[in-house]
């Protein structure tokens, strides 16, 4: 049984200031001396970066579509181990989930699975008494969701706040905070959402500090903490990466193979559990920065290049010719190379006309069209990441186009929402737009680690 105090920060819709409030709360409670565990509903990689900055701990995702509802509580307990408080930021509107699946992957579903009280962040900038009707609707829609209070955001004046509080008092919903408009707490956005922390480290620190100050001034932290402590015990057990990779797997790992993992500002998209699973499978995870490092880590036997924003750094990535040659050499040796989305672009011949690694016979370019959504897929052949027939759930999130989008041996056969083939498999390379959460399919980490162990280490550079 776990008694971790916890809150879910939700909203009626996207764009209300949910991330600002959630991150501010995380930072304010951390600055007050609490160990805070940060979580994000859904597949988003960017918000957890700000959460990590606010708390000093990894920001973690809780996605009932990618990992299944049964994994939400175990992953939450794993991520919140040793914490005094857990703050869970929701996704979109409170009841919005995977399209066509009812409540699946919604903030409401996750709140119910965690038996956590919900605080609704409401953009009050264009309403007064109507706020009571809005909040009443959200509070009464699903009796299984405990909507325990409201934080009013973008309040215009003291008089405006008085009107809002009076209306919500009539509705019987506690107001736990009222925040004025504050430009200094805003985080810049671009084509795929917020700008990641790694791209604006100093400015991001300032933003998080401003968010904490705003929350301290406008929210009743004592009442919010008391609300978090009112959450009942959770009966489940924490997810364990060692147990996960040990279950049902025939892949064996000898030695301690080095798996290089791309990081830095261009490749910021990664779930914390991936490195934990690789380590549990017996690998040594070596992080490197393709913008700065001219060679892969010494002894590299496999390579993982996750998602991010390579289009913002195409010139710099292209200019790092020594590293591109190192990647080409590793791929040519047959070593496992796994690339997701940004990694797929980096392995292509070119990105917006700038030379990339050239491992794949394909070219990438920016597009006006946003590709976004959950997917179901099956591995079409045995490859470095998955055995043929392995079924996964993932998501796509990009504004780029790869031509051709699928090689002669595709990585995945998409089965929902549309049937198509996607990605490239050649020799030891598995490259695809699809983001997959390995906690849902630990065999991926185990297979990659075993494949790495079977390869000779990359020789250390001379001189």
C-alpha positions in Angstrom: 0.0 0.0 0.0 1.2 3.5 -0.8 0.1 6.7 0.8 1.8 9.2 -1.5 0.0 12.5 -1.4 -1.1 13.5 -4.9 -2.9 16.0 -7.0 -4.1 16.1 -10.6 -4.0 19.5 -12.3 -6.6 19.5 -15.1 -8.4 22.1 -17.2 -11.6 22.4 -19.3 -9.5 22.7 -22.5 -6.0 23.2 -23.8 -4.5 26.7 -23.6 -5.9 27.6 -20.1 -2.5 27.8 -18.4 -2.5 24.2 -17.0 1.2 23.7 -17.6 2.2 27.0 -16.1 0.1 26.3 -12.9 1.3 22.7 -12.6 4.9 23.6 -13.1 4.6 26.5 -10.7 3.1 24.3 -8.0 5.9 21.7 -8.5 8.5 24.4 -8.2 6.9 26.2 -5.2 6.5 23.0 -3.2 10.1 22.0 -4.1 11.4 25.3 -3.0 9.4 24.8 0.3 11.6 21.7 1.0 9.4 18.9 -0.3 10.5 16.2 -2.6 8.1 16.4 -5.5 7.4 13.8 -8.1 6.2 15.2 -11.5 4.0 13.3 -13.9 2.3 14.2 -17.2 -0.8 12.5 -18.6 -0.4 11.6 -22.2 2.6 11.1 -24.6 4.0 14.6 -24.5 7.8 14.9 -24.0 8.2 18.6 -23.6 6.2 19.4 -20.5 8.1 16.8 -18.4 11.3 18.7 -19.2 9.9 21.7 -17.4 8.7 19.5 -14.6 12.2 18.0 -14.2 13.6 21.5 -14.0 11.0 22.5 -11.3 11.6 19.4 -9.2 15.1 18.1 -9.8 13.7 14.7 -10.6 12.8 13.0 -13.9 9.4 14.1 -15.3 7.4 11.0 -16.1 4.5 10.2 -18.4 1.3 8.3 -17.5 -0.4 7.2 -20.7 -3.2 4.7 -20.5 -3.2 4.3 -24.3 0.5 3.6 -24.8 1.0 1.5 -21.7 -2.5 0.4 -20.8 -4.7 1.4 -17.9 -3.2 -1.4 -15.7 0.2 0.2 -15.9 -0.8 3.7 -14.8 -0.7 3.0 -11.1 2.5 0.9 -11.1 4.4 3.5 -13.2 3.1 6.2 -11.0 4.3 4.4 -7.9 7.7 3.7 -9.5 8.1 7.4 -10.4 7.0 8.8 -7.1 9.1 6.5 -4.9 10.7 8.5 -2.2 8.6 11.7 -2.8 6.7 13.7 -0.3 4.2 14.8 -2.9 3.2 14.0 -6.5 1.7 16.5 -8.9 0.2 15.1 -12.1 -0.4 17.5 -15.0 -3.3 16.5 -17.2 -3.7 16.6 -21.0 -6.1 18.7 -23.1 -9.5 19.0 -21.4 -10.3 16.9 -18.4 -12.4 14.4 -20.3 -10.5 14.4 -23.6 -8.8 11.1 -24.4 -7.8 9.0 -27.3 -10.1 9.8 -30.2 -12.8 7.1 -30.6 -11.9 5.3 -27.4 -14.2 7.1 -24.9 -12.3 8.1 -21.7 -9.2 6.1 -22.5 -6.0 8.1 -21.9 -7.9 11.1 -20.6 -6.9 13.0 -17.5 -10.2 11.9 -15.9 -9.4 8.2 -16.4 -5.9 8.7 -14.9 -7.3 10.6 -11.9 -9.7 7.7 -11.3 -7.0 5.1 -11.6 -4.8 7.0 -9.1 -7.8 7.8 -6.9 -6.5 11.4 -6.9 -8.3 14.7 -6.3 -8.5 17.0 -9.3 -7.9 20.7 -9.3 -9.4 22.5 -12.3 -7.4 25.4 -13.8 -9.9 27.8 -15.4 -9.1 30.6 -17.8 -11.3 33.3 -16.3 -10.3 36.1 -18.5 -13.6 36.4 -20.4 -16.2 35.4 -17.9 -17.5 36.1 -14.4 -20.6 34.4 -12.9 -20.6 31.9 -15.8 -17.6 30.2 -14.3 -19.9 28.5 -11.8 -21.9 26.8 -14.6 -18.7 25.7 -16.3 -17.2 24.2 -13.2 -20.5 22.6 -12.1 -20.7 20.8 -15.5 -17.2 19.4 -15.1 -17.7 18.4 -11.5 -21.0 16.6 -12.2 -20.2 15.0 -15.6 -18.5 11.9 -14.1 -19.2 11.0 -10.4 -16.1 8.9 -10.3 -13.9 12.1 -10.7 -13.4 14.0 -7.5 -13.1 17.6 -8.6 -12.0 19.1 -5.4 -11.2 22.7 -6.2 -10.5 25.4 -8.8 -7.5 27.6 -9.6 -8.6 30.7 -11.5 -6.1 31.9 -14.1 -5.8 35.2 -15.9 -7.9 37.1 -13.4 -8.1 40.7 -14.5 -8.6 42.6 -11.2 -9.6 42.4 -7.5 -13.2 43.1 -8.5 -13.1 40.4 -11.1 -11.8 37.9 -8.6 -14.6 38.8 -6.1 -17.2 38.1 -8.8 -15.6 34.8 -9.6 -15.2 33.7 -6.0 -18.8 34.6 -5.2 -20.1 32.5 -8.1 -18.1 29.5 -7.2 -19.1 29.8 -3.6 -22.7 29.5 -4.8 -21.7 26.3 -6.7 -20.0 24.9 -3.6 -16.5 24.5 -5.2 -13.5 25.8 -3.3 -11.3 28.3 -4.9 -7.7 27.3 -4.2 -6.0 30.0 -6.1 -6.4 33.1 -8.2 -3.6 34.2 -10.6 -3.3 37.5 -12.4 -2.1 37.7 -15.9 1.7 37.6 -15.9 3.7 37.6 -19.2 7.0 36.7 -17.5 5.7 33.2 -16.6 4.8 32.4 -20.2 6.9 29.8 -22.1 7.5 30.3 -25.8 5.9 27.9 -28.3 6.5 26.9 -31.9 5.2 24.3 -34.4 5.1 21.3 -32.0 4.3 23.1 -28.7 6.5 24.6 -26.1 10.2 25.1 -26.8 12.1 22.4 -24.8 14.1 23.2 -21.8 17.4 22.0 -23.4 17.1 24.8 -26.0 16.6 27.6 -23.5 18.1 26.5 -20.2 18.8 29.9 -18.6 15.5 31.4 -19.8 13.6 28.2 -18.7 15.0 28.5 -15.2 13.8 32.1 -15.0 10.4 31.1 -16.3 10.0 28.3 -13.7 11.1 30.6 -10.9 8.5 33.2 -12.0 5.8 30.5 -12.2 6.7 29.4 -8.6 6.5 33.0 -7.4 3.2 33.5 -9.1 1.8 30.3 -7.5 3.1 31.1 -4.1 1.4 34.6 -4.2 -1.9 33.5 -5.7 -2.5 30.0 -4.4 -3.3 28.5 -1.0 -0.4 26.0 -0.9 -1.4 24.8 2.6 -4.9 23.9 1.4 -3.6 22.3 -1.8 -1.1 20.2 0.3 -3.9 19.2 2.6 -6.0 18.2 -0.4 -3.1 16.0 -1.7 -2.9 14.3 1.7 -6.6 13.4 1.5 -5.9 11.0 -1.4 -6.5 7.4 -0.2 -4.0 4.6 -0.2 -3.1 2.9 -3.5 -3.1 -0.9 -3.2 -0.8 -1.7 -6.1 2.9 -2.3 -6.4 5.5 -0.2 -8.1 6.6 -1.1 -11.6 10.1 -2.5 -11.6 12.3 -2.4 -14.7 14.3 -5.5 -13.7 11.1 -7.5 -13.3 9.7 -6.1 -16.5 12.7 -7.2 -18.7 12.9 -10.6 -16.9 9.3 -11.6 -17.7 8.8 -13.9 -20.7 12.0 -13.1 -22.5 14.5 -15.5 -24.2 16.9 -12.8 -25.1 20.1 -13.0 -23.0 22.7 -10.4 -22.4 26.3 -11.2 -21.7 28.8 -8.6 -20.5 27.7 -5.0 -20.3 27.2 -3.7 -23.8 27.4 0.0 -24.4 24.2 1.5 -25.9 24.8 5.1 -27.0 21.8 7.3 -26.6 21.5 10.7 -28.5 20.8 13.7 -26.2 21.4 17.4 -26.2 19.1 20.1 -27.6 18.3 18.4 -30.9 17.2 15.1 -29.4 15.2 15.8 -26.2 12.3 13.3 -26.6 12.8 10.2 -24.4 10.9 8.5 -21.7 12.9 8.0 -18.5 11.8 4.3 -18.4 13.7 3.5 -21.6 17.2 4.1 -20.1 16.0 2.2 -16.9 14.9 -0.8 -19.0 18.2 -0.9 -20.9 20.2 -0.7 -17.7 18.0 -3.4 -16.2 18.6 -5.6 -19.3 22.3 -5.4 -18.6 23.4 -2.5 -20.9 25.5 0.5 -20.1 23.7 3.6 -21.3 26.1 6.3 -22.7 24.5 9.6 -23.5 26.1 11.9 -26.2 25.2 15.1 -27.9 25.2 15.1 -31.7 25.6 18.8 -31.8 28.9 18.7 -29.8 30.4 15.3 -29.8 32.4 14.3 -32.9 32.4 10.6 -32.2 30.1 8.0 -30.6 31.0 7.0 -27.1 33.9 4.6 -26.8 32.9 1.0 -26.9 29.5 1.7 -28.5 27.7 -1.5 -29.6 24.3 -0.1 -30.3 22.7 3.3 -30.9 19.4 4.9 -30.0 18.4 8.2 -31.5 15.1 9.4 -30.2 12.8 12.3 -31.0 13.3 16.0 -30.9 13.8 19.0 -33.2 16.6 18.2 -35.7 15.0 20.6 -38.1 16.0 23.5 -35.8 19.6 22.3 -35.9 19.9 20.9 -39.4 22.9 23.1 -40.2 24.8 22.2 -37.0 24.0 18.5 -37.3 25.1 18.5 -40.9 28.3 20.4 -40.1 29.4 17.7 -37.6 30.8 15.4 -40.3 33.0 13.3 -38.0 30.0 12.1 -36.0 28.0 11.5 -39.1 30.8 9.3 -40.4 30.9 7.5 -37.0 27.2 6.8 -37.2 27.5 5.5 -40.8 30.3 3.2 -39.8 28.3 1.8 -36.9 25.3 1.1 -39.1 27.4 -0.4 -41.8 28.9 -2.9 -39.2 25.4 -4.3 -38.6 25.2 -3.0 -35.1 21.6 -2.3 -33.8 20.6 1.3 -34.6 17.1 2.3 -33.4 15.7 5.7 -34.5 12.4 7.4 -33.7 11.1 10.4 -35.6 14.0 12.9 -35.2 16.4 10.0 -35.3 14.8 8.9 -38.6 15.4 12.3 -40.1 19.0 12.3 -38.9 19.7 8.9 -40.5 18.2 10.1 -43.9 20.3 11.5 -46.7 19.1 15.1 -46.2 16.9 17.3 -44.1 15.6 20.4 -45.8 18.4 20.1 -48.3 21.2 19.8 -45.7 23.2 16.5 -45.7 22.5 14.1 -42.8 24.0 10.7 -42.2 22.8 9.0 -45.4 22.2 5.7 -43.7 18.7 5.5 -45.2 17.9 6.0 -48.9 15.4 8.8 -48.1 15.1 12.6 -47.8 13.2 14.7 -45.3 11.7 18.1 -45.4 9.5 20.4 -43.3 5.8 20.4 -44.1 2.8 22.6 -43.2 0.8 19.5 -42.3 0.9 18.3 -38.7 0.8 14.5 -38.3 -0.5 13.8 -34.9 -2.3 10.9 -33.2 -2.2 7.5 -31.5 -1.4 4.5 -33.7 -1.5 0.7 -33.5 1.2 -1.2 -35.3 2.8 -4.6 -35.9 6.4 -5.4 -36.6 6.6 -6.9 -40.1 9.9 -8.6 -39.8 12.5 -9.6 -37.2 14.7 -6.5 -36.6 16.9 -4.9 -34.1 14.0 -3.6 -32.0 11.2 -6.1 -32.3 10.5 -9.7 -33.4 8.1 -10.1 -36.3 4.5 -10.0 -35.2 5.2 -7.8 -32.1 2.2 -5.5 -31.6 2.6 -2.1 -30.1 0.7 1.1 -29.5 2.5 4.4 -30.3 2.0 7.9 -31.4 3.1 10.2 -34.2 3.9 13.9 -33.8 5.7 15.7 -36.5 5.6 18.4 -39.2 8.1 16.7 -41.5 7.7 14.4 -44.5 10.1 11.6 -45.4 10.3 10.4 -49.0 10.0 7.5 -49.3 8.2 7.0 -46.0 8.7 3.3 -46.1 11.6 1.3 -47.3 11.7 -2.1 -49.2 11.5 -3.6 -45.7 9.2 -1.3 -43.6 9.5 -1.0 -39.9 5.8 -1.2 -39.0 2.5 -2.2 -40.5 0.0 0.3 -39.2 -3.3 -1.4 -38.3 -5.2 1.6 -36.8 -6.5 4.2 -37.5 -5.5 3.5 -41.1 -3.7 0.5 -42.7 -0.3 1.4 -44.2 3.3 0.6 -43.9 5.9 2.9 -42.5 9.6 3.2 -41.6 12.8 1.5 -42.7 14.5 -1.7 -41.7 17.9 -2.5 -43.2 20.6 -4.6 -41.7 20.7 -3.6 -38.0 18.8 -0.3 -38.5 15.2 0.2 -37.3 14.0 3.7 -38.1 10.4 5.0 -37.9 8.3 8.0 -37.1 6.4 6.0 -34.5 7.1 6.8 -30.8 6.7 3.7 -28.6 6.8 3.5 -24.8 9.0 0.6 -24.0 7.4 0.0 -20.5 4.4 -1.4 -22.4 6.7 -3.8 -24.3 9.9 -4.4 -22.3 11.0 -7.0 -24.9 12.1 -4.1 -27.1 14.8 -3.1 -24.5 15.8 -6.6 -23.9 16.1 -7.4 -27.6 18.1 -4.3 -28.2 20.5 -5.0 -25.3 21.0 -8.6 -26.4 21.7 -7.4 -30.0 24.2 -4.9 -28.7 26.0 -7.6 -26.7 26.4 -9.7 -29.8 28.3 -6.9 -31.6 32.0 -6.0 -31.2 32.6 -2.7 -29.4 33.3 0.4 -31.5 37.0 1.0 -31.2 38.1 4.0 -29.1 39.4 6.9 -31.2 43.2 7.2 -31.4 45.2 10.2 -30.4 
